[in-house]
Amino acid sequence: MDEPFTDRREAGRALSLLLRRYRGRDDVIVLALPRGGVPVGYEVAEALGAPLDVFLVRKLGVPGHEELAMGAIASGGVRVLNDQVLNRLRIPRQWIDRVAATEQAELERRAREYRGDRPPPEVRGKVVILVDDGLATGSTMRAAGRALRGLGPPARIVVAVPVAAGDTCEEFRGEVDETVCAMTPEPFQAVGIWYRDFSPTSDTEVRDLLERARGGERTDRGDRSSSDLEAQTTAGGTSHDFKR
């Protein structure tokens, strides 16, 4: 039976065990989706000896029901829409544009907040491991994958998450080169129930972890042993390699 992770940092340690074949390679970069993906990505990058940066994506929530994604936007002007949600709710185009404009402003704010004057990372010819704290509908991660395709392109895109809906992992076939999900529990319900501590990640924590990663400074890795985490991920993890 799948058990919740203690927090995002522990989830990242568990996820890194399924990515060990990328350890020590100089062509690998870990890009985390802020905010919640950054603590996960920090642990993955540290375990693999890879650089860490953020890839900025914003969900487009349905007005009045913001937790329901009608799409997402990402760096590079990419917009991905969930046609199923849009058609079912008959959402007007002007509503979509209004929400997208608001989220674009937040995306630009975060770029300044997290990177300052530093340019976006170079991804051409790289193995890019895209990390978040989980996949529900996958719209945010899908936007990130499509945006990355137009930014290099990378040699390989790997989507890696600690927990996901099983059908969402399958839906990425053809979208990216590989998906790695440490757990695909049934019933899935929501990402947050698979963490004992799913408190929001702050901008301060994101900046701190990015600075630590750039400086090579290590932080406390928690109490659960690698053997415990490996048993959990081996029992429930899935990996789909779509391009060998």
N, C-alpha and C positions, 0 to 999 in steps of 0.2 A: 504494500500500500504506500502511495506517495505521501511524504510528509512535507509540510511547509518549510521553507528556508527561514533561518533566523532573521536575516536582513539581506540587503542587496550585496553587501561585501561578501558574505558567505556564498550567496548565489553565484557571484563571479568566480570564486575559487572552484566551486563545483563545475561550472561551465568550462573553465580552463582545462580541466582534466580531459575533456572531450576534444580539445584543440591542440593536444600536445605535439601532433605531427608538424605544426607550424612554429614550434619553439626554436629560437636561435637563428632564424632566417632573416637576412637583411632586406628582403623584398616584402616584408609583412608590415602592415600598419593597422592599428585598432582604432576605429572611429565609433565613438559612443553617441547615442542620441540623448541630448539633455532633456530634462535634468536627470530622471531616474536611471538612465542607462550609464551614466558616468561612474558611479561607484562599482557597478558590475564591470564596466570596461577597464577601470583602473586595475582590478584584480587580474583580469585576463591579460592585459598588457604586461603587467609585472611578471606573471608566470611565464609568458612567452618570450620575455626580453624584447618586446616590440614597442615602438613609440605609440603614444596615445594622443588623440585629438578628438574634437567634437565634430559631428555633422548635424547641421541645424535643420530641423523639420518641425512643422507645427500642424497639429490636427485641426481640421475645420469641423467644429461641432455644430449640430443642428440647433438653431436659435430656440431657446427655451428648454432644450434637452441636450446640453453641451457635451454630456458624456457619450452621446451617440455620434459617431464620426460619419460625416457625409463626404469626407475627403481629407486631403492634406496638401501642404505646400512645403517645398524644400529649397535649399540653396540652389542658385542657378536658374530661378524662375520657373521651377517645375510645379505643376498642379495636377494632383491625381484625385479624381472624383469617384465616389461610390455610387454607380448608376442605380444599383438596387435600392438603396436608401432614397436617392433623389426621386426616382420614379414612384416609389411607394408613397412618399409623403408629398409629392408634387411641389417641391421647393422651388420658388421662383429664382431665376438667374440673378436678379439684383440682390437677393439675400445671400447667395453664394459669394458674389463679388464684395459685398459689405463685410462679411465675415473674413474673407481672404485678405482684404485690406488691413483689417485690425491685426490679424495674425502675422502679416508681412511686417508691420511695424514692430511687433514683438520679436520676430525673427532677427530683424536688423539690430534691435537693442541688445539681444543676447550675443550677437556677433561682436559688438563693441565690448560688452561686459566680459566675455570669456577670452577673446583674442587680443583686444586692444589693437595695436598696430601690426600684429603678426599676420602674415598672409595665410590663406587656407592651405592645408597640406597638399603636397604633390602626390597624386594618386596614379599617374600614368605608369603603366607597366607593373603596378604593385598588386599584391594580394591584399585586398581590403576586407577586414573582418568588421562587419557592422554589428554593433551590440546594443541591445536595449534590455530593460528589466522583464519584458514579457511580450507576447503577441496575443492579441485578442482578435480583432478584425484584420489586422495587418496593414491597414491603410497608411499609417505613418511610415512603417518600414518599407512599404512598397514605393512610396514617394522617394524615400532615400535611395533605394536601389536604382530607380529610374533616373534620378538626378546624377548619381555617380556614373552611370553609363555614358553620360554626355560630358564628363569632366576629365577625360584622359585619352582613351578609357583605361580602367584598371585591367590587369591581366586576369583577375579572378575576384568575384564578389562572394563572400561568405556571410550569411546571416546567422548570427549566434545569439540565443536567448536562453535564460535559465528555465522558463516555463512558457508553454504555448498551448493553444487549442490545436489538437491534432490535425483537424481539417485545414486550418490556416497554414500550418507547415507544408502540407501537401500542395496547397494553392500556389506556393512559391516556385513550383516546378516550372521552368521556362522564364521565371523572373530573374533568378540569380543562379549562380553556379553550384551553390551548396547551402543547405540549411542544417544547423545544429541546434537541437532543443534538448536541454538537460532533462526536462520532464514534459510529458504530454498527458496530463491526468484526465481521467473521465469519471464523472462529469467535470468539465473545466470551469464553468461559471464566470470567473473573472480573474485577472492577474493578481489582484491584491490579496485574495484569500490564500494564496500560496506563499505568503510571507507573514511571519509573526509580527515583524516591524515593517510596515509599508508607509511610514511617515514621509511626507514630501521632502525631496532633496532641494536644498537651498542653492541660490546662486553662489553664496560664499563657499559652500562645500564643493561645488563644481570647480570654482577657481582654485581652491586649495588642492584638490586632487590633480588637476592639470599641472599646477606648479610643482607638486611633488613628483609627478611622472617625468616632467622635464628635467628635474634636478636629480632623479634617481634615488629619492629618499623613500625608504620603506616605512610602512605603518603597521600597527597591530593587525594581525591576520585572524583574530578570533580564536574560539575555543575548540571547535569541532575539528577532528583530525582529517587528514587527506584520505585515509582509508575509509572513514565513515562517509565522507562525501562521494568517494569513488563508488562505494556500494550503492548509494542512492542514485547516482547518475547512470551507473551501469544497468540498474534495474529498470529505470524509466526513461532513459535518454534515447533520442533518435537522431540519426544523421542521414541526410539525403544528398548524395553527390551527383549533380546533374551533368557535370562535364569533367571527365577524367583526362 
